[in-house]
Amino acid sequence: MIKAVFFDLDDTLLWDERSVKEAFSATCLVAKKKYGIDPEKLEHAVRSAARELYSSYETYPFTQMIGINPFEGLWGNFLDEEDNFRKMKAIVPAYRKDAWTNGLQALGIDDPQFGAELAERFPQERQKHPFVYEDTFAVLDKLKGDYKLLLLTNGSPDLQNTKLTMTPEIAPYFDHIVISGAFGRGKPDPAIFEHAMNQMGIEKDEAIMVGDNLMTDILGASRAGMKSVWINRHDKERTMVVPDFEIKRLDELFGVLETLKLEV
């Protein structure tokens, strides 16, 4: 019998992908006004430069394990105690400047000072746009009281808590919040799922994981022996990882929970 629902945060409850897109659009518009360049082309160039730089740093294996993407590095501060986060904090200022400067250079503009300006602008724009999916709160309202709720998110504790501070309505719904950077391993490592179950005092057949990412949320739940629900709002293609259930809207979760009650 399902007693607890585990939720992913980014692109499951928070629409992080849209928040990042809006921040890029606003920042690239500044470049359009100065140089007349296509904002979409600059965004593409900066994203590409950011990925390349991000994978070149000594912290890359750690960010892969914890689950921190290159675009979070463009605005996160990583004010965490762990040594790798300290290294990231030291790397980030040059990383941001270089990503934007290299993106500009890819479009034929050599202006490191302006690259630095855009690098400072992007975090400001990202913090202005904390988008939440329209069904998030209605679903959490309905679940609260009937189920134990746990938030299981990959990332830097400082950055994930910043997101929760920007949308303060979310955290109070949850009995526990588990962040990979604080635990030391990220999804899909089954250890973080087992840790979450221990926090809730439940067994693997008493919890279900809801998330948007097949390779972290769904694969990790499967490895831990938990049932999983893939929220596929944007019609992504399936990989080799197969969820127990697939939904397109969060409120379809109630149908899944009813089905599982009937199986008991």
N, C-alpha and C positions, 0 to 999 in steps of 0.2 A: 504493500500500500504506500502510495506517495505521500510523504509528510513534509517534504521540503522542495522548493524550487530554487535552483541556482541560476542566476542571470549573469551573462556577460554585460559589459558596460558600453564600449564603443561600437557604434553601428548596430546595437541591439536596443538599448534604451536611449542613449545619446546618438544623435546623427552626426558623428564626428567627421565623416567623409564630406558632408555638406559644409560643416564649419570650416574645414581646411580649404575647400573649394572657394568659399566666399572670401576667406582671408587672402588667398592667392589673387582672386579677381580684383579686390580692392587695392592690393599692393601693386599689382601689375598695371592698374589704371593710372597710378602715379607715374610710372615709366612711360606710358602712352602720352601723357600730357607733356612730359619733358622731351621725349625723343620721337614721338609719333609711331612707336613700334606696336605690333599686334600683341595685345595682352595674352591671348591664348598661346601664341608662339613662345612668349617669354615664360609663361607658366610651365609649359612643356620643357623648355630648356633648363629652367631652374630645378624642376623635379628630377630631371635626368642628371644634372650636375650634383644635386644633393645625394641621390642614390650612389653615385660613383664615389663621392667623397666619403660618405658614411661607411661604405664597405671597406674603405682603405685604413680606417683607424684601428688601433689595437683593441678598442672596446667593442668592435663589431661582433665577435663571438658571444660576448656577454649580452649585448642588445638583442641578438637572435634568440638566446636562451630565455631571456626575461620577456621578450616581446615588445620592443620599442622600435617604432618605424622611423625612417629618415625625416619625415615631416613633423613628427613630435620633437625631434632634435632641433628643428627650425624655430621652435617657440618655447620649449620646456627649459626650466632652469636647473633641474636635477640637484636640488639642495638636500640630498640624502647622505647618510653617514657612510654607507658601504664604499669601499675603495674604488670600485669601477664607476660608481656614480660621481665620485670626486674627480676622477679622470675625465668623465663626460662633461662635468661642469667647466673644467679647464679647457676642453676642446671646443665647446659650443660657440664662443664668440667668433673665433676664426672660421669655424665651419659655416656659420650663418653668412658671414661676410663673403667667404669664398664661393658658396653656393650661388648667391645672387650675382656676384661679380662674374663668375664663370658663365652663368646663364646669360648675362648681358653680352659677354664676349662672343658667345655662340651666335648672337644676332648682329655681331659687328660693332658693338659698342664697348669701348675700353674706358671705363670710368669707375675705378675701385671705390672712390669716395661716394658715388651715388649707389653703388652696390652695398656699401655699409649702411647708407640711409634706408634702403629698402629692407635690409636685414633687420633693422630696428623697427621698421614699420610693421612687418609681418606679425610679430608676436602681439602687437597692439591690436591689429585687426582680428587676429584669431580670438582674442579675449572678448571682443565685441559680439561674437557670433556663436553663442552656446546653444545650438539647435537640439531640441528634444523631439522625438517622434510623437505625433499627435495622439497616439493611443497609449503611450507609456503610463501616464498617471492613472488613467481609468482602469487599466489592467492591474496595476499594483494595488490600487484601492480595493479592487474586488478580491484579490488574492490574500491581502493582509488579514490576518485573523484566522483564515482557514488553513494556511500553510506557513511553515517557517520559510523565511526568505534570506538568501545569501547572495551577495554580489561577489563574483569571481572574475577579476580583471587583470590582464597583463599590463605591465608598465612600471614606471617609476612611481613610488609612493607620493613623492612631491607633486608630480604632474597629474596623476590620477586624482589626488585629493584637491588639486587646483580645479580640475574639471567639476568635481562634486561641490566645491565651494561656489563655482560659477552658476551651478544649478542646485541650490541648497535643498530643494524639495525632495530630491531622490534619496539621499542617505538615510533619513529617518524610517523609510520603509523596511530597512534591512536589519536582521538580527546580527549578522556579521558581515564584514567587508574584508575580503582576502585579496591582497595585491601581490602580484608575482615578485616584484622587486623587494618587498619586505620578507617574503618567504624564502627567496633564493633560487627558485625555479619557476618557469612559466608554463602555461598550457602549450602543448598537449602532454607534458609530463604528468603521468598519473599521480605522482607524489603530491602535487598541489590540490588535486581533487580529493585525495585521501585525507589531507590536512583539513580541507574544508568540511568534509564529512565528520571528522573528529571534533571540529569546532561546534558543529551542530548536534553532535551526539546521536548520529543516525548511521544506518547501514546503507550500502550501495544500492539496494533495491528499494530504498525509501526516498530516493532523491532523483530529480530529473534536471538535466542541464539545458538551458535555452541560450542559443547564441547564433551569430551570423556567419562565423568562420568555420568552415569544414575542417581545416587543417589544425586548428587550435581547440576550439570549443567542442566540436563533435568528435574528432579523433581522440582527444584527451578523455572525454566522458566514456567513450568506448573502451579505451585502454584501462580505465578505472572500474569498468563493469557497470557503469550507470547508463540509464536510458537517456536519449538526447532528442532535442527538438531543434531543427534548423530553421531559423527565421530567414526566409529568402525573399525579402521585399523587392529586390531589384533584379529578379530573374537571372541570377548567376547560374552558370553551368555547374553541374555536379562533377566531382572528381571521383577517384576510387573510394573515397570515404563515404559511407552510406549512413545517414541518420536514421533513428527509429521512426521519426516523424518529420514532416516538412510542412511549414505553414508560410503564408504570404503576409499575414497581418498578425499582430501580437494577440489580438482578442480570439484568434483561432486556437490559442493555447487551452482555452476552457474546454473545447471539444476533445482535445487530446487527454486532458485530465479526467474527463468523464469516461472516455474509452478505457483508460487505465483502471478506473474504479470498477468497471464491469468485469475486468479480467481477474479481479481478486477472488 
